[in-house]
Amino acid sequence: MSALPASGLHALNVDLHCHSTVSDGWLEPQALVLRALANGVDLLALTDHDELGGIAEAQRAALAHGLAFVAGVEISVLFAGETVHIVGLGVDPRCPTLGGGLAELRAGRDARARRIGDELARIGIGGAFEGALRFARNPTLVSRAHFARHLVASGVMPDVKTVFDHYLVRGKPGFVEHRWAALEDAVAWIRAAGGIAVVAHPARYRLSTADMGQLFDRFVAAGGEAVEVVSGAHSEDEMRRFATVARQRGLLASRASDFHGEHESAVDLGRCNPLPPDLAPVWSRLAATAAAQAAAAARAAL
């Protein structure tokens, strides 16, 4: 991936983290691309959970409509007893190292989902696995989000966040421990596929200050290069906090909505806050940025 000059890059409308129906998003990959276009996105990355199956469709749609596109993935990692997510940007979806690692992660998801259903049944919520399965377009990837949507649709709770808070996070009756990838393995798979590893929405993790420091220590030592400073999950104070982390550790900064669906996500595609101007954007290292700049310039000239 060639480096690009920083001038003008902050003006691009970049969204480097979102989900399709191939994992736990509401929109098919093609529909996600069309929504990004309608929202004025210049550069988009599809980053489904532990899955690359939507990349080809999204790439075709992006090419057909002139949207610069980056292949991505969001890898589930277990760190200090917490599920942490590492985004890979600019990955080659044909890479056997990345594909094999993700296949191993997905192999354990079905058993985990069934155990979540069993745990919810113990407290009187029967049929939760079957209900979650109806919300999953990809039956090999039934996630907590699918359980949450089922419980909302069933009237158990009013919204997805409340379901998570009452049933699906650590210490609650529907939480099931799962052994995800090691941090170093996830970064290695991304690098093997030619990608850039990014710590996703770090403010979401229930880590102590010491554990957060160790997370970034190990991430950088493994070859990780970027952090989501701007995220749909971050408040302005949290954005400032992780902008400081990026400066102190020399990390590239990413901008991302983490969009799942219109009625479920705090921020729509391309509607995030801008990056602080002194930070080096991660998209300066993505070859697709050149196409995004050219398209933005062409639109401005009309």
N, C-alpha and C positions, 0 to 999 in steps of 0.2 A: 504494500500500500504506500503510495507516495504521499509525502507531506505537502500541505497546501499553505499559502500565506494566510496569516490570521486576519488580515484586513478584510472586512466585509462579511466574515463568516458568522459573526454574532447576529447579523441582520436576517439570516435565513430562518425560516420557520421549520424547525427540526423536531421530530418526535421519534425517539429511539427505544421505545418500549411500549408494546401493546400486544393484545391477545385476540386470537380468532377462535372459532368453534373447534379447531383442532386441539385446543386445550380447554380453557374455561372462559373464553370470550363469547359474546352473543352473536357476533357477525361472522359470516363466512369470509375467508381471506380476500376474495374479490370485492365484497361489499365494504370491507375495512379500507381497502385502497380507495374506493370511490368516496367514502366519507372523509378520508384524509384530503383528497383533492378538493372536495367541497369546502373544507375548512382552511384551505390555503396552505397546506403543508408542502414544503419544498423537498424534504428528505424524510423518508419513513423507514423504520425497521420493524419487522414482525418478529416477536420474541416469545413464542409459545413456550409453556412449561415443559421442559424435558422432551421436546418434540420438534421435529423439523418438517412434518408432513404438510404444512400449509405454505411452505416457502415457494414451491414451484408455481402454484396458482396465483399467489400474490405477486411474484415476479412477472408473470405473463400479463396480469392486469396492469401493473405499474408501467411496463414497457408499452402496452397498448395506449395508455393515457398520458405518457410523457412524465411520469412521476419518478424521480430518483429513488431507488430502493436499496436497502441493505438487508441481507440475510442475517437473522439473529436467532438467539435461543435464550431462555432463562432456566438456569440449572439450579436444582434444589440441593442445598448443602446443609449438613448438620455441623453446627459449631457451638461449643459451650452449652449444649443442650437446647439450642434454639435453631429453628429452620431459617437459614439465610439464603438469599437468592443472588446468584452471580449471572449477569447478562453477558453473553458473547455477541459481539458486533462484527460484521464483515466476515462471518465464517463461511467456509466451503461446506455446504450440506452433504457433499459426497464423501467427506473425510471419514474413513473407516474408524479411526480412533474416537472421534466425537460420536459418530453413529452408534458404535458399540457401547460406549459408556452410557449414552442415553437409553439404549435398549435395556440395559441392566436396571436402570432406575425405574423405567416403566414397568418392568416385570414384577416389581414389588408393590405397585400401586393398587392392583386389583385386590390383593389380599388385605391391604390396609383399608380400602374402601369397605370391604365386607366386614371388617372388624369394627369400623365406625358404625355401620348399621347395627351390628350386634350390641355395641355399647349403648346406642340410643334406644334400642329395644328394651334394654334392662331398666330404663327409667320410664317406660311406657310409650315410647314413640316407635311404633311398629312400622315395617315396610319402608324404612328410610333409604336403604340401599336401592331398592327397586325404584323408589321415587327419584333419587339422585340420578340413577341411570337414565331415566327419561329426559333429563336435562342435558345429558352428555352426548354430544354429536359423535365424539370419539369414545367408543365403549371401553377402550384400553386405558383411558385416562379419566377416571371418575375422581374428582377432587373435592376438597371441603367446600369450595364454592358451589358445586352442584348440590351437595347436601343442604347448604344454606338456602339456595333457591327453592328447593323442594319444601323446606320447612316454612318459608315465607308463603309459597303458593298454598300450603296446607293450612295457613292461618295460625301456625304455632307462634310465630314472631312477626313483627311488622316489617322488618327489613333485614338485609344480609348482614350488616354490621352487628345488629343486635343478636342474631343467631350465633355469629362467631363469639361474641362476648359471653354469651350464656352457655354455649355447648361445645365449641370447636377449638378453643385455645387451651394451652396447657393448664391443667388443674380443673378443667370442666369435664362433665360426664361423657361427652362425645369425642374427646381428644384421644388419639391413638399415636403413640410414639412410632417413628419410622426411621430406619437408618438410611439417610440420604448419602450423597457423595461426600467425600472429604474435600475440604477447600482446595488443597493442592491438586487433587485429581481434576476438579472442575476447571481450574485455571489451565492445567496442562492440556485438557481436551480442546479447550478453546484455542490455545496457542497452536496446537497441532493442526487445527483447521484454518490457520492463518488469521485468526480473529483477535480482537482486543477484549480483555476481560474487564468487566465493570461491576463494582459493588452496587446492587440495586437498592433503591429506597432505604438507606441505612437507618433513618430515624424510626422505622417501623420495628426494629429489633429490640427486644427486651433484654439488652445487654448492659452490664455494669460499665462504668467508665474504663476500668482496667480491661475487661473483655473486649470492648470496642477497640481499644488501642491494640490489643493483641490480634484482633481480626485484621486490622489494616497492616500491622507488622507482617503477619504471615502472608497476607494477600500480595503485598509488594514483593516480599522475598520470593514468592512463587512465580512472579512475572506479571501480576495484575497491574493495570495501568490507569484505571479511571474509576470515578465515582459519580453516581447520580446526585448531583447537587440540587438540580431542579427536578422535582417529582410531583405527580399528582397527590402523593401521600405526604408531602412536606408542607409545613407552615412556613411563613416567611422567616421566623426565627430559626427553624430547622435548616432552611436553605442557607442562611448566613453561617450557621454552625458548620455545615459540611463544605461550604466554600472555604472556610478557614482550614479544614482538614485537607482539602485539595491543594491549597497554597503551601501548607506546612510540609506535605509529603510529596509535592511535585507531581500530583496526579492530574490527568486530563479530566475535564468536567463534562458530564452528560446532561441532557435535557429530555424529559420523558413524562408522558401522561400516565403510563400504566393503565391505559384505557381497556376496559372489559365490555362496557355496554352503556348505552345512553342513560339508563335509569339507575345504574349501579356504581358508576365511577364519579369521583369528585371533579375530575377535569376531563374535558373532551379532547379528542385528537387535535394536536397543534395549538391548544389553548393554554399551555403552561406559561409561567413567568419566564422572562428572558434570563440568560446566564449573566452573572456579574461580568462586566466588560474586561476585567483584568485576568479572567481565567482562560486557560487554553481549552477550546472546545474539542471534545473527542472526535467530532466529525472532521477536524483538520487532518486526521489520519485515515479517513475513509475515502477510497477512490470515487465512490458515488457522489461525493460532495461537489466535484467539478461539474457533473451533469446538473446538479441542483442549482449551482451558481449560474450556469448558462441559461437554464430555463427561467430563473428569477429575473435575470437581466433582460431576456427576450420579452417577458411579460411587462416589465417596467417601460420598455421602449414602445409599447403599443399605444 
